[in-house]
Amino acid sequence: MTFTTAIRTCYAKYGDFNGRACRSEFWYFILATTPLFAVLSMKEPSPDDLIHLALNLVVALALALPSIAVSVRRMHDTDLSGWWVLAFMVPLVGSVLTVLWFSRRGTDGPNRFGEDPLAPPPSGLADG
């Protein structure tokens, strides 16, 4: 999956927690959103700076749901429940575990969460 395809897919599946997301889809989305958060966090917002506060709020709201959704779909690709994303909230150990889970290869072929996102599409040719 290419960088632009991954970003488009994440926004097309904005609130879709079903199915699977391959590693490239997840990591390209993280790669695209991290610099934006980094730039916004360089300046500490003050209560008087309403434009900066509003921009932070808009970006956070625009990226929160697709970030959670792609994380859940990434867990599904490794045949784990999406609820395991909450392990990130456990100090140190949870962070390490979720990064390891996000980094490992998804299950080959279909699993209980859907078809393999890296499987080639069916050819559409019927035998017989």
N, C-alpha and C positions, 0 to 999 in steps of 0.2 A: 504494500500500500504506500502510495506516495504521500508526501507531506500535505499537499493541498487536499487530496482525497480524504486523508485522515481528519483534517479540520472540518471539511464539509460533512463527513459522516457523523462526527460528534455533534455538530449543530443540527443535522437532519434528525438525529436521534436524541434531541435535546433533553427530553424527560423519559426516555425509554430505558427501563431497567431490565428488560428481557433480552435474551440472546447473549451473544458473545462478542468480545472485542479483542482483536489480535494485539500482540505487543506493539507493533508499529503504530497502530491507531492510538493506543494509549500514550505511548512515549512521545509521539509527534504532537499530540494535544498538550501534554505537559510542557514540551519544548516551546510551543507557541504561547502558552499562557504565563509561564514563569517570568520571562522578561517584563511583561506588562505589570505583574504584581511587584516586581523588583523596582521598576521605575516609580510606581505609585507610592511605594513605601520609603523611598529615599527622603522624602520630605515629611516630617511629622505634622499631621494636620492639627491646626488649632481651631478652637470653636469659632473664631472670627473669620476663618478661611472657608466660607460656605461653598465656593466653587470646587475646592479640593475635596472637601467632605462629600459633596454630591457626586463628584467623579469617582471617588473610591466606592461609594455605595452602588452606583450604577454598574461599575466593573465587577464588583463582588456579586451582585445579583445576577448579572449576565453570565458569569462563569461558574457560579456555585452548582446549579443543577446539572449542567452538562459534565462538570468535573466529577460529581458524585455518580452520575449515570455511567460514564465511561469506566470509572473505577469498579463499579458493581459488575458491569459486563466483562471487564478484564478478569475479575475473580471467577466469573462463570466460565471463562475460557480455560481456566486451570482446574475446573470441576469443583470449585469451592462455592459455598453460599455467599451471596453478596453481603450478608451481614458481617462477614469477616473484615470488611473495610473498617468497621468500628474498632478493630484491634489496634489501629493507628493511634487511638486515644490512650493506650497504655504506654506510659513513659518508657523510652529507650527500646525495650523488647518489642513492643507493638510496632514501632517505626521500622525496625530492622526486619521483622517478619513480613510486614506488608510490602516493603520494597523487594524482598526476596520473592514473594508471591507474584508481584507485578512483573518481575524480571524473568520468571521461569517460562518455559515454552508451554503453550496450551496443549490440551489433549488432542491427539490425532483423531480425526473423524468426529462424528456426532457424539455429544454427551447429553446428560439430562437437561441441559440448558439450551440445546439447539445444535444446528449444523456447524461444522468447522468453518470459521470465517476465511481460512486460507485455502479451503478446498476449491478446485476449479468448478465453475458452474456446470450444470448438466448440459450436454450437447443438444438435447431436444430431439435426437434421432431415435426412433423406436425400432426395436429389433422385430423383424418378421415381416 
